[in-house]
Amino acid sequence: MPSHLRPALTLFTVLSLVTGLVYPLAVTGVAQLTMADLANGSLIQRDGQVVGSALIGQSFSDPGHFWGRPSATAPMPYNAANSGGSNLGPGNPALVAAVQARIAALRAADPGQTAAVPVDLVSASASGLDPHISRAAADFQANRVARAQGLPAARVRELIEQHTAWPWLGMLGEPRVPVLRLNLALDNLARQHPAN
């Protein structure tokens, strides 16, 4: 038995060093050299302060900002430590009530908007952390945001256009808009042109 113990311990030690130390350090080093922004969480800064991540949605509810997808994470919305959806089926009364409440909130924030509400503004993603909205969802909110910020609607639509990520190769995916980046650009624009 002792003759088997030494090779087993040697193999255990070598594999522990390779898989627990060498490999993680090598992967981390390559990631830091080739894609440091992604490896460090795609953090977004404003005035030297981290205000969020390009990968995780945030809650915006004031009329002067674009609203993202709803979040069903627990115990609070957009909880990055507890990613997950509501798991409510389409016929579940709780889901129907939540969607109706979200539609009512959108209508109350912009009573003049009569277009159909884009589905991603009333339904949570599977992760509950989606940082993007569809182009249709951004366009739906443009007039409300422009009025609340005291900006021309055409200028707000230009911001949406500038921040739209188009499908890869022109065909893979849907046009999407990063909510946090769009709202930061909107804040910068509003600072340059304060409402009268």
Secondary structure as GFF3:
##gff-version 3
##sequence-region A 1 196
A	DSSP	alpha_helix	2	17	.	.	.	ID=ss1
A	DSSP	pi_helix	18	22	.	.	.	ID=ss2
A	DSSP	alpha_helix	23	34	.	.	.	ID=ss3
A	DSSP	alpha_helix	36	39	.	.	.	ID=ss4
A	DSSP	beta_strand	43	46	.	.	.	ID=ss5
A	DSSP	beta_strand	49	53	.	.	.	ID=ss6
A	DSSP	three_ten_helix	80	82	.	.	.	ID=ss7
A	DSSP	alpha_helix	93	109	.	.	.	ID=ss8
A	DSSP	three_ten_helix	119	121	.	.	.	ID=ss9
A	DSSP	beta_strand	132	134	.	.	.	ID=ss10
A	DSSP	alpha_helix	135	149	.	.	.	ID=ss11
A	DSSP	alpha_helix	153	163	.	.	.	ID=ss12
A	DSSP	beta_strand	176	178	.	.	.	ID=ss13
A	DSSP	alpha_helix	179	192	.	.	.	ID=ss14
###
